Amino acid sequence: MSSYKYTFKKFIKDWMLIIGMLAGAGIYLIYNSLDFLHPAGPYLETAVRIIQPLLLFAMLFLSFCKIEPTQMRPHKWHLWLLFFQGGWYIALSLLILWAMHSDGNLARLILAQRIPIEAAILCLICPTATACAVVTGKLGGNMAGVVTYTIIINLLVSILVPVFVPLIYPMGGLSFSTAICKILAKVFPLLILPCLCAWMVRYLFPILHSKLLQYSDLSFYIWAVSLTLALLMSTRAIVHNEGAASVLLGIAIASLLSCLMQFLCGRLIGSLYGCRISAGQALGQKNTVFAIWMGYTFFDPIVSVAGGFYSIWHNCFNTWQLYRRRKEQESLRTRDAIIEKD
């Protein structure tokens, strides 16, 4: 019986993320198919919008508790990742702006594919996920470096998005300063505040801090629950989108290519500085809830679906990475046991 329990527990832990993804999508599809549940929809949506930020706050707070403030410093690979994200975002934005004010076959071709291009823009400029530090730690990467980059890229996004998006989508009544404030208001409670609280606990309540460090896997399970809610909301965004199937397919392909390119380029950049895992995760793992909000707020609403698709792609890749990491660790333990016997 104990062996069965161990096997079941190990199965749940190994496939936690896939289970969370399937649960999130499945729960929403079941809800959507049962009409008698629909009146509860607004209340359930409100509950999710309250619970999800709290989970993200708790997860990031626990991650910050593990990081010494002195560990959070800029690295050279941060600069290259910023150039990559900012450069692609600016280049593609200017490409659409040129096509809008030009006449010719190339301009018409670009405008015909405007929605997928904007989906790629959203996926490229979207900041690093708050859960990225949790996955990076599980993969053996530098959590402090990832958290530092998460803060820096959010600040860059708060500047670049208000500057370039109005050129493509003029926002009546929304000034540059107002747009920055909207983004910072979305970022501060889930990024800066957990950091300040974690450092306060570290220095003012050391006993509590040491107890929190004992729950090393808690942030991972919080992420699994948060992932379920994120996939639920992503599925909702995809199901209720009124775009044509061809448009949704173009967005799905654009988000998939953006995901693969960012993980690959992040790892290539990171390998030059001995932090392949950290840089790959920092560039590839995105705050897709923020991407969906940013799509609705600053872009054509259909573009926000890119955040839902990207959530699927990067979490599938993370699941594969975590599975491979566990297999490598099991192989090392088996090898060490054999060596000890000999």
C-alpha positions in Angstrom: 0.0 0.0 0.0 2.8 2.4 0.9 4.5 1.6 -2.4 1.3 2.4 -4.2 1.0 5.8 -2.4 4.6 6.6 -3.3 4.1 5.8 -6.9 0.9 7.9 -7.1 2.6 10.8 -5.3 5.6 10.6 -7.7 3.2 10.5 -10.7 1.4 13.6 -9.5 4.6 15.4 -8.9 6.1 14.4 -12.2 3.1 15.4 -14.3 1.7 18.2 -12.1 2.0 20.9 -14.8 0.3 18.8 -17.5 -2.5 17.9 -15.0 -2.9 21.5 -14.1 -3.1 22.5 -17.8 -5.6 19.8 -18.7 -7.6 20.6 -15.5 -7.8 24.3 -16.3 -8.9 23.8 -19.9 -11.3 20.9 -19.0 -13.0 22.8 -16.2 -13.8 25.7 -18.4 -15.0 23.5 -21.3 -17.3 21.6 -18.9 -18.6 24.9 -17.5 -19.2 26.3 -21.0 -21.2 23.2 -22.0 -23.5 23.2 -19.0 -26.0 26.1 -19.4 -27.3 25.9 -15.8 -23.8 27.0 -14.6 -23.6 30.1 -16.7 -25.4 32.4 -14.2 -22.5 31.8 -11.8 -20.0 32.9 -14.4 -19.6 36.5 -13.3 -19.0 35.4 -9.7 -16.6 32.7 -10.7 -14.7 35.2 -12.9 -14.5 37.6 -10.0 -13.2 34.9 -7.7 -10.5 33.8 -10.2 -9.4 37.4 -10.7 -9.0 37.8 -6.9 -7.4 34.4 -6.2 -4.9 34.4 -9.0 -3.0 37.6 -8.0 -2.9 36.3 -4.4 -1.4 33.0 -5.6 1.2 34.8 -7.7 2.0 37.2 -4.8 2.5 34.2 -2.5 4.6 32.3 -5.0 6.9 35.3 -5.7 7.1 36.2 -2.0 8.4 32.6 -1.3 10.9 32.9 -4.2 12.2 36.3 -2.9 12.6 34.7 0.6 15.2 32.3 -0.9 17.2 35.1 -2.5 19.7 37.3 -0.7 19.2 41.0 -1.7 23.0 41.1 -2.6 22.4 38.4 -5.2 20.1 40.6 -7.2 22.4 42.5 -9.5 22.5 43.1 -13.2 24.4 40.7 -15.5 25.7 41.1 -19.0 23.2 38.6 -20.4 20.4 40.8 -19.1 21.4 43.6 -21.5 21.4 41.2 -24.5 18.0 39.9 -23.6 16.7 43.5 -23.3 18.2 44.2 -26.7 16.5 41.1 -28.1 13.0 41.8 -26.7 13.1 45.6 -27.3 14.7 45.3 -30.7 12.2 42.9 -32.1 9.3 44.8 -30.7 10.5 48.1 -32.1 11.4 46.5 -35.5 8.0 44.8 -36.0 6.1 47.9 -34.8 7.9 50.1 -37.3 7.3 47.5 -40.0 3.5 47.7 -39.5 3.7 51.5 -39.2 5.6 51.6 -42.6 3.0 49.3 -44.2 0.1 51.5 -42.9 1.6 54.5 -44.7 2.9 52.8 -47.9 1.4 51.6 -51.1 2.7 48.5 -52.8 2.5 44.7 -52.9 4.8 44.3 -49.9 2.9 46.7 -47.8 -0.4 45.0 -48.6 1.1 41.6 -47.8 2.2 42.9 -44.4 -1.2 44.4 -43.6 -2.9 41.2 -44.7 -0.9 39.4 -42.0 -1.2 42.3 -39.5 -2.9 40.3 -36.7 -0.4 37.4 -36.6 2.5 40.0 -36.7 0.9 41.9 -33.8 0.5 38.6 -32.0 4.2 38.0 -32.4 4.9 41.6 -31.1 2.8 40.9 -28.0 4.6 37.6 -27.3 8.0 39.2 -27.8 7.6 42.2 -25.6 5.6 40.4 -22.9 7.6 40.5 -19.7 9.0 37.4 -17.9 6.5 35.4 -15.8 6.5 35.9 -12.1 6.6 32.1 -11.8 9.8 31.9 -13.8 12.0 31.9 -10.7 10.2 28.8 -9.5 10.8 26.8 -12.7 14.4 28.1 -13.0 15.2 27.0 -9.4 13.7 23.5 -10.2 15.9 23.3 -13.3 19.0 24.3 -11.4 19.3 27.8 -12.7 20.1 31.2 -11.1 16.8 32.3 -9.5 18.3 35.7 -8.4 19.3 36.5 -12.0 15.9 35.7 -13.3 14.1 37.8 -10.7 16.4 40.7 -11.4 15.6 40.5 -15.1 11.9 40.2 -14.4 12.0 43.6 -12.7 14.1 45.2 -15.4 12.0 43.9 -18.3 8.7 45.1 -16.7 10.2 48.6 -16.4 11.2 48.5 -20.1 7.7 47.3 -21.1 6.1 50.2 -19.2 8.1 52.6 -21.4 8.1 50.9 -24.8 4.5 49.9 -25.0 3.0 53.4 -24.5 5.6 54.8 -26.9 5.0 52.5 -29.9 1.5 51.1 -29.6 -0.3 54.5 -30.1 1.4 54.7 -33.5 -0.4 51.6 -34.6 -3.5 51.9 -32.5 -4.2 55.6 -31.6 -5.7 55.6 -28.1 -8.1 58.4 -27.6 -7.8 60.1 -24.2 -5.0 57.8 -23.1 -1.8 59.8 -22.7 1.7 58.4 -22.4 1.8 59.0 -18.6 -1.6 57.4 -18.2 -0.5 54.3 -20.1 2.7 54.0 -18.0 0.6 54.3 -14.8 -1.8 51.6 -16.0 1.1 49.2 -16.6 2.9 50.0 -13.4 -0.4 49.6 -11.5 -0.7 46.1 -12.9 3.0 45.3 -12.2 3.7 46.8 -8.8 1.4 44.6 -6.6 2.7 41.4 -8.1 6.4 42.2 -8.5 7.8 44.9 -6.3 5.5 44.5 -3.3 6.4 40.7 -2.8 10.1 41.7 -2.9 9.7 44.4 -0.3 7.6 42.1 2.0 10.1 39.2 1.7 13.0 41.5 2.6 11.1 42.9 5.5 10.5 39.3 6.8 14.1 38.4 6.3 15.5 41.3 8.4 12.6 41.9 10.9 11.4 38.3 11.5 14.3 36.0 11.0 12.6 33.0 12.8 9.6 33.2 10.5 12.0 33.6 7.5 13.8 30.4 8.4 10.5 28.5 8.8 9.4 29.7 5.4 12.6 28.3 3.8 11.7 24.9 5.0 8.8 24.7 2.6 11.0 24.6 -0.5 8.4 22.9 -2.8 5.4 25.0 -1.7 5.9 27.7 -4.4 5.9 24.9 -7.1 2.5 23.6 -6.0 1.2 27.2 -5.8 2.3 27.6 -9.3 0.5 24.4 -10.4 -2.8 25.8 -9.0 -2.1 29.2 -10.6 -1.4 27.5 -13.9 -4.8 25.8 -13.7 -6.5 29.1 -13.3 -4.3 30.7 -16.1 -5.2 27.9 -18.5 -8.9 28.3 -17.5 -8.8 32.0 -18.5 -6.7 31.3 -21.6 -9.3 28.7 -22.8 -12.1 31.2 -22.1 -10.3 33.8 -24.2 -9.8 31.4 -27.1 -13.4 29.9 -27.0 -15.1 33.2 -26.9 -13.0 34.9 -29.5 -15.0 35.8 -32.6 -12.2 35.7 -35.0 -12.2 33.5 -38.0 -10.5 30.1 -37.7 -7.8 31.2 -40.2 -7.0 34.2 -38.0 -6.8 32.1 -34.8 -4.5 29.6 -36.7 -2.2 32.5 -37.7 -2.1 33.7 -34.1 -1.4 30.2 -32.8 1.5 29.7 -35.3 2.9 33.2 -34.5 2.8 32.6 -30.8 4.4 29.1 -31.2 7.3 30.5 -33.4 7.8 33.3 -30.9 8.0 30.8 -28.0 10.5 28.5 -29.8 12.6 31.5 -30.9 12.8 33.0 -27.5 13.7 29.9 -25.6 16.3 29.0 -28.2 17.8 32.5 -28.4 17.7 32.9 -24.7 19.7 29.7 -24.2 22.2 30.6 -26.9 22.8 34.0 -25.3 23.0 32.4 -21.8 25.5 29.8 -22.9 28.0 32.6 -23.6 27.8 33.6 -20.0 27.4 30.3 -18.3 23.7 30.7 -17.5 22.0 28.8 -20.3 18.9 27.8 -18.2 18.4 31.1 -16.5 18.5 33.2 -19.7 16.4 30.7 -21.6 13.7 30.8 -19.0 13.9 34.6 -18.6 13.3 35.1 -22.3 11.0 32.3 -23.0 8.7 32.0 -20.0 6.1 34.8 -20.2 3.5 36.5 -18.0 0.7 35.4 -20.2 -2.0 36.8 -17.9 -0.4 40.2 -18.4 -0.1 39.5 -22.1 -3.9 38.9 -22.4 -4.6 42.1 -20.4 -2.2 44.1 -22.5 -3.8 42.7 -25.7 -7.2 43.9 -24.6 -6.0 47.2 -23.3 -3.6 48.4 -26.1 -4.1 46.1 -29.2 -7.0 44.8 -31.2 -8.8 42.5 -28.7 -8.3 39.4 -30.9 -4.5 39.8 -30.5 -5.0 39.0 -26.8 -5.6 35.3 -27.7 -1.9 35.1 -28.4 -1.3 35.1 -24.7 -3.6 32.1 -24.3 -1.8 30.1 -27.0 1.6 31.1 -25.6 0.6 29.9 -22.2 0.0 26.4 -23.7 3.3 26.4 -25.6 5.7 27.6 -22.9 4.1 25.4 -20.2 4.3 22.3 -22.4 8.0 23.1 -22.9 8.5 23.6 -19.2 6.8 20.3 -18.4 9.2 18.5 -20.8 12.2 20.3 -19.3 11.2 19.5 -15.7 10.6 15.8 -16.7 14.0 15.6 -18.3 15.6 17.2 -15.3 14.0 14.7 -12.9 15.2 11.8 -15.1 18.7 13.1 -15.1 18.7 13.4 -11.3 17.3 9.9 -11.0 20.1 8.6 -13.2 22.7 10.4 -11.2 21.3 8.9 -7.9 21.3 5.4 -9.4 24.8 5.8 -10.6 26.0 7.1 -7.2 24.3 4.2 -5.5 26.0 1.7 -7.8 29.4 3.3 -7.1 28.8 3.2 -3.3 28.0 -0.5 -3.5 31.2 -1.2 -5.5 
